[in-house]
Amino acid sequence: MMQTVVQMRSTPHYVWSTADVLGQGATGSVFKGRHKKTGDLCAIKTFNQMSFMRPVDVQMREFEMVLKLKHRNIVKLLDIEEEPSTRQKVIVMEICTGGSLYTILDEPENAYGLHEEEFKLVMKDVAAGMNYLREKGIVHRDLKPGNIMRCIGEDSLSIYKLTDFGAARELDDEEQFMSLYGTEEYLHPDMYERAVLRRPMGKSFKATVDLWSIGVTFYHVATGSLPFRPYGGARRNKEVMFKITTEKPSGAISGIQHTEDGRLEWSRALPKTCLLSRGFKDLLTPLLAGILECDSMKMWTFEMFFEEVTKILNMDIIHIFNISTATSLRVYVNPTDTFANVQELVAVQTDIPAARQEMIFDSYHFAVSHTDPASTYPKTSPDNPIIVLDNVHTDFSRAEYRELPKLPRFGTSFSLDNDAPLAKVCASVVWDCQRSTAALLLQQNVMRKAVKWFICVMSRETEQLRTDTHLLGIKVTNSDLALRRLLDQHFLHGKMLALLCYGTSSSDVQRKQGELQQLVDGKRECMQKILDEYANCEKQMKWVEERILVEETLKELWKDKDTVGTQEKDRSVERTQYVLDKVVATFLQFKKDKSLKRLSYNEEQIHKFEKQKLSANCIKAVSAYADEFVPKFKHLYAEVARWFQKAFLYRQKLAKVVNLLDKVSTASDQMAGNLQQSVQKQHRIVDSILTSDVLQNQGPSQPPSDVTPPISAPPSVAPSEPMSHSEVVQLQASVRAVREEIKLSMAEAEESTKLLRQLGGFSLENGIHVEGVANG
Ligand SMILES: Nc1ncnc2c1ncn2[C@@H]1O[C@H](COP(=O)(O)OP(=O)(O)OP(=O)(O)O)[C@@H](O)[C@H]1O
């Protein structure tokens, strides 16, 4: 094996060791270097023979253009210097220690794409860098993951930067296309036709070519795979590649050929394996469809793209947990969205219509004003989300969890070339297993939390309803008292009027006395009905109260279930991580073995042992997930389902009480109103009798024995002596006085009824509707 000689090389201001290679490109190598005076780290690009295919002055023009660029998302070109010994030019750049996006995507961890937050950073930085180039009138023309570098910011978040401006000019000669060769998967179909298929064409390549490349790059970063895949790969099947990109239907974001000469399969959605949330996919997919559009009339403009990216990145995330499927969701909302908008978005992801969504957060109903913007909502997180359930029919028949990709077939043969990619696939599967194990634990923790929160909500609802029942009791008693007062008055008036009207045969007075009787007819029966229904309310209330508050049956039912499922203490994630570390170590070893091309006998034996261990470790991780973690998750889900079904049963009882209370309350209010009217009417009638001419002209007379009083009064109260005129006047005055007193007490009674009414209607907290029982 040839030993490479490590050398220290330098220019007037920079020094580097040839051992510190950052990467190698078609035109040269990039080393880690330092400024001689400041010691600052930098990247030094040296050139090989290939680079001389491009005239030096062309190269220098390119670098001079780049020297002027200054933006957070463009790799800064610091200097162009010459090595004194060789007189070769080197380029000094800001160093990006995180490597290129290409190397990041090549890691098994990212085989199914980057996770959402990292993807958003790529999106933000690439769009910002592109926007800057656009402002400077530069079209990059060679955007691809390999030309997007990663730095680590002071907050330890990634910063992505565009680099390699070698193609950032008009492509008018063969030589320039040479530099593009090798990046064809990302090329706009027009450029592909010219650069790869070598067909002459008169088109100039504007900013849209960059947009297309961004589309392919974003798809790659989101999924870990390229969007347009001819059978055998783009390099082998160039015509099919061109066909895919040019015949792609609008709206499709990928086209794959699964068999030789087979038909093309289009898709308008991102694959299931991708790690992005449903909420984010819903935003990203139309954007990808807009920029992966070869019809220039339909393709998005850069302004549209930039506006949409800005809009997406400014959105707030509301973390939602759909209890019926045990799914963690991310709902992307505009900061100005109202609650109705949020409910619509929740409906899209949960299939629960807005009117049936019950949201619980932090032990309370998620109660926000309907006009409050989403930006003012309390902060949610994956482990502290808003729990959403369907308050009419929560279906617990489908728990969602991630299915793992299949492990590759191992075989018995030994091959350095094949074993490294095999180990890479293995590592990517175990990575997925690790993430899925963590997701399962999170889902279970949230399910357990949901039960606790729901207990709090139901306890509060029960307490509220108990108070409501008590208040209704006061209201009903009040009405009953008012009725008694009316009846007492009626009796009193009857007695008094019997005295006053004794011997009067005026039909008018008799009619009025009849009207007085009508005012009280049937009221007692009606009141009795209200009292009976209220007693029923109390009985039902007691039933639920005993179960929810007194015996705390719901808590009791859950008590021993807290240990079901996977817990933090089971260390499921750590166990998977342990295996993952071993699998990744094997992958790195196999990668090294592959680069060595040949192994010694002992090294080969070790490699073989490692391969056996790799297989065992993969099976261990995958079976722990499939045979232990998933069944435990399902077990907990089943318990949660059972518990919620019981809770919903009590909830229905509560709703029934709410309904009953509402009925009794309405009837009692009606009765109170009716009584008040009756009292007023009673007063009017009595007044008119008292002031009637017949009574005014009535002189003292002996009561005829055959005249019965118009209103039944006990015989003992019939006057034995005829009344004098002054006695009549006196009696009239005392009737009026009694009436005034009663009026006053009726007004007081009405006041307290009003107060009770102001205490509001009866509803479960937040106006909940349960199983078709309306409340509130
Ligand atoms: N500024 C930098 N900081 C750290 N690493 C870098 C930097 N620039 C380049 N590299 C590394 O060096 C590798 C080669 O870079 P280079 O630009 O020479 O390759 P290339 O994209 O193939 O371009 P070309 O085809 O023009 O040579 C990159 O893939 C990257 O890993």
PDBQT file of the ligand as one rigid body, heavy atoms in Angstrom, charges set to zero:
ROOT
HETATM    1  N1  LIG A 801     -15.638  25.916   3.000  1.00  0.00    +0.000 N 
HETATM    2  C1  LIG A 801     -15.525  24.632   3.226  1.00  0.00    +0.000 A 
HETATM    3  N2  LIG A 801     -15.455  24.183   4.495  1.00  0.00    +0.000 NA
HETATM    4  C2  LIG A 801     -15.335  22.874   4.752  1.00  0.00    +0.000 A 
HETATM    5  N3  LIG A 801     -15.328  21.924   3.799  1.00  0.00    +0.000 NA
HETATM    6  C3  LIG A 801     -15.397  22.301   2.513  1.00  0.00    +0.000 A 
HETATM    7  C4  LIG A 801     -15.509  23.673   2.167  1.00  0.00    +0.000 A 
HETATM    8  N4  LIG A 801     -15.593  23.751   0.832  1.00  0.00    +0.000 NA
HETATM    9  C5  LIG A 801     -15.524  22.511   0.370  1.00  0.00    +0.000 A 
HETATM   10  N5  LIG A 801     -15.412  21.622   1.370  1.00  0.00    +0.000 N 
HETATM   11  C6  LIG A 801     -15.339  20.168   1.282  1.00  0.00    +0.000 C 
HETATM   12  O1  LIG A 801     -14.559  19.813   0.194  1.00  0.00    +0.000 OA
HETATM   13  C7  LIG A 801     -15.282  19.055  -0.750  1.00  0.00    +0.000 C 
HETATM   14  C8  LIG A 801     -14.865  19.440  -2.139  1.00  0.00    +0.000 C 
HETATM   15  O2  LIG A 801     -15.203  20.766  -2.392  1.00  0.00    +0.000 OA
HETATM   16  P1  LIG A 801     -15.140  21.349  -3.827  1.00  0.00    +0.000 P 
HETATM   17  O3  LIG A 801     -15.809  22.663  -3.859  1.00  0.00    +0.000 OA
HETATM   18  O4  LIG A 801     -13.741  21.284  -4.315  1.00  0.00    +0.000 OA
HETATM   19  O5  LIG A 801     -15.913  20.193  -4.564  1.00  0.00    +0.000 OA
HETATM   20  P2  LIG A 801     -16.954  20.194  -5.719  1.00  0.00    +0.000 P 
HETATM   21  O6  LIG A 801     -18.275  20.655  -5.189  1.00  0.00    +0.000 OA
HETATM   22  O7  LIG A 801     -16.922  18.861  -6.303  1.00  0.00    +0.000 OA
HETATM   23  O8  LIG A 801     -16.488  21.298  -6.663  1.00  0.00    +0.000 OA
HETATM   24  P3  LIG A 801     -15.619  21.234  -7.964  1.00  0.00    +0.000 P 
HETATM   25  O9  LIG A 801     -16.306  20.263  -8.851  1.00  0.00    +0.000 OA
HETATM   26  O10 LIG A 801     -15.666  22.640  -8.427  1.00  0.00    +0.000 OA
HETATM   27  O11 LIG A 801     -14.271  20.776  -7.532  1.00  0.00    +0.000 OA
HETATM   28  C9  LIG A 801     -16.736  19.348  -0.481  1.00  0.00    +0.000 C 
HETATM   29  O12 LIG A 801     -17.559  18.294  -0.821  1.00  0.00    +0.000 OA
HETATM   30  C10 LIG A 801     -16.709  19.600   1.034  1.00  0.00    +0.000 C 
HETATM   31  O13 LIG A 801     -16.887  18.401   1.725  1.00  0.00    +0.000 OA
ENDROOT
TORSDOF 0
